[in-house]
């Protein structure tokens, strides 16, 4: 899921920046390799450290005579390479997925007419699938694909394969329409009119139809097997909604880091940024220094071209910023890095969104201490931990994508329609420039870009918001370090819908492969999740056989 903090001002992009951004997005659509993204469903845009030697690449050398800690060292690079790898999937395509599940018009007879079906990509793995002592085939573990290329979610959801080994399950990952390679109208999928079929409701109907197809046409022995859904972030929301709307299809769901309450009137919109700030505040002086840096950036921008030149130099920008009007680009660039680092503040090196060291927030905060003088330069080094931990880049680009595998364009449309998830900053409970979510401004942007008007109350109305105690068999898990936990379900609604709260855990860490560095709370969380999956499966067979 994506966060955009200031005003995301497309009008302020230079022609060259737009061309670079377009090229990067095209490249992303072609190569998409990593999962998750704080996509644009929350747009908030707000508007030194004397290095003993000027770094030849942003943040790559020394700060106060210290070697920059964020460059991944040989051991960390080895740890990245040695991470458990998922099994190689079989890549499949469902060629008869309906574009619109909720109308009953006849399929067009002419090939020149608008398409009625599209090709949905999905991944399967059946080497763990086996029969039990009673001859019953194991369950299906179904991942509810979210806002990105499904291959990257496959690569970063190791817990699905651990469950499959334990329960002898068939694994299926469904790709979300309009992401990755599942484009209903090909290269014209985002044209007005065509993009209108991009909704969570249509996506869930896709998954229900896909499961039925897999059970009957691909794996006939799975016709009677129970299905357990799981997902993280927006995918976690979908997993929960899947159980709520299609209890006949899935017997239960693991909804990890699912911010189902991050909608107007359900939670404090300032909580997201407070959690980020609390994470950085665990390192002495870090949050205070970041706050000072944002304010000094505004002060420098007030100096006009000279101030923008100074900012460009401190951030080692490849293309210098020319005017104050471009400041929001730089503010958003810095904010996104801080936000995503907090989200993936994992206890071991990982490359989920970007290659990062273990505990990246603590690593970044080594640059921002109580003694730091040049806090703007220090902030550049802090965000460099996110964007340039490998040290490959000699300069920074403010249109740098958050992650190469996240579908920012599609998510922006969803944020303009039903996924209206306000995030605000006040500069008091958080370290950011004060910016309140403005629905009118956002609506104006959405109408100009997509020709649509957001419907903030639709998702809570359709799926139940926080009033879902009548549902069953959903495990909600959240981590204290995850900013999205502020919008998560943090209480047990009934005995079949427990909440798992994990200390020192960030964004759906529990869905990743088990790791020796995992906090005890995450290990315990997975134990409880396994317990409930086993319970659901046993209850299913008990009911089915009687």
NORHU-V809074 format. One record per pair of residues at least 4 apart in sequence whose ideal C-beta (glycine too) atoms are under 6 Angstrom apart, sorted by the first residue. I is the first residue (numbers start at 1). J is the second residue. Records with the same first field share a line. If there is no record, write none. Layout:
I=J, J
This chain:
1=38, 39, 41, 233, 234
2=37, 38, 39, 40, 41, 411
3=38, 42, 339
4=8, 40, 43, 45
5=44, 45, 46, 332, 335
6=45, 46, 47, 328, 331, 332
7=45, 328
8=43, 45
9=328
12=325, 326
13=17, 18
17=399
20=399
21=399
24=401
27=31
28=32, 404
32=149, 180, 405
33=152, 404, 405
34=152, 353, 403, 405
35=148, 152, 153, 156, 405
36=233
37=148, 402, 403, 406
39=147, 406, 408, 411
40=408, 411, 412, 415
41=411, 415, 419, 421
42=421, 423
44=423, 435
45=328, 332
46=331, 425, 432, 433, 435
47=327, 328, 331
48=373, 374, 375, 376, 377
49=372, 374, 377, 378
50=374
51=63
52=62, 65
53=62
55=59, 60, 61
57=394
58=316, 384, 396
59=68, 381, 384
60=68, 391
63=367
69=363, 366
70=363, 385, 389
71=391
72=76, 77, 357, 389, 390
76=349, 357
78=82
79=349
80=349, 351
84=158, 513
86=154, 155, 161
87=125
89=123, 125, 154
90=124
91=123
92=122, 124
93=119, 121
94=120, 210, 213
95=119
96=117
97=118, 120, 206
99=118, 184, 197
100=197
101=202, 205
107=116
108=113, 116
118=184
120=182
121=175, 181, 182
122=174
123=154, 173
124=172
125=171
126=170
128=164, 165
129=138, 170
130=138, 168
131=135, 137
132=136
137=221, 225
138=167, 168, 169
139=167, 169, 225, 226, 228, 537
140=170, 172, 225, 227
141=160, 163, 164, 169, 171, 228
142=172, 227, 229
143=160, 173
144=229, 231, 235, 238, 239, 242
145=150, 174, 175, 176
146=176, 234, 235
147=179, 234, 407, 411
148=152, 179, 405, 406, 407
149=180, 405
150=173, 175, 180
152=405
153=157
154=173
156=352
157=511
158=512, 513
159=511
160=171
163=167
164=169, 171
170=222
172=214
174=207, 210
175=180, 182
176=203
177=182, 203, 206
178=189, 198, 410
179=407, 410
183=189
184=189
185=189, 194
188=194
189=194
190=195
192=451
195=413
197=202
198=413
204=242
206=210
208=246, 249
211=227, 249
213=217
214=218, 219
215=222, 223
226=251, 537, 540
227=250
228=252, 533
229=239, 242, 250, 253
230=239, 254
231=235, 236, 238, 239
232=236, 256, 257, 508, 511
233=257
236=255, 256, 257, 258
237=258, 260
238=242
239=253, 255
240=253, 255, 258, 474
241=245, 463
242=246, 250
243=250, 253, 474
244=471
251=536, 540
252=473, 536
253=474
254=475, 529
255=474, 476
256=477, 508, 510, 511
257=482, 484, 507, 508
259=484, 487, 488
261=266, 267, 466, 487
262=421, 487
263=459, 460
264=422, 456
266=465, 466
267=487
269=422, 423, 424, 437
270=274, 424, 426, 429
271=486
272=423, 483, 486
273=425, 430, 432
274=429, 430
275=483, 486
276=339, 342, 483
277=281, 287, 430, 431
279=342, 361, 481
280=286, 287, 361
281=287
283=362, 365
284=370
285=289, 369, 370
286=365, 368
287=431
289=368, 372, 375
290=431
291=431
292=375
293=375, 376, 379
294=433
296=376
297=376
300=307, 310, 311
301=307, 324, 327
303=307
308=321
312=317, 320, 321
314=376, 377, 380
315=380, 396
316=395, 396
317=396
318=395, 397
321=326
328=332
329=398
330=398
333=398
334=379, 383
336=402
337=383, 386, 387
340=353, 402
341=360, 361, 386
342=483
343=506, 507
344=352, 353, 506, 507
345=361, 481, 506
346=350, 506
347=358, 517
348=358, 515, 517
349=357, 358
350=356
351=355
353=403
354=386
355=389, 390
356=360, 389
357=363
360=385
363=385
364=382, 385
367=378, 381, 382
368=372, 378, 382
372=378
384=388
385=389
387=400
388=393
407=411
413=450
414=419
415=419
416=446, 450, 452, 454
417=452
418=455, 458, 459
420=454, 456
422=437
424=436, 437
425=430, 432, 434, 435
426=434
427=434
439=443
443=453, 454
445=449
446=450, 452, 454
457=461
458=462
459=463
460=465
464=468
469=493, 494
472=496
473=496, 536
474=497
475=498, 529, 532
476=489, 499
477=500, 510, 525
478=485, 488, 501
479=502, 505, 506, 509
480=503
481=506
482=506, 507
490=499
491=499
492=498, 499
493=497
500=525, 528
502=521, 522, 525
503=521
504=519
505=509, 522
509=522
510=522, 525, 526
518=522, 523
540=544
541=545
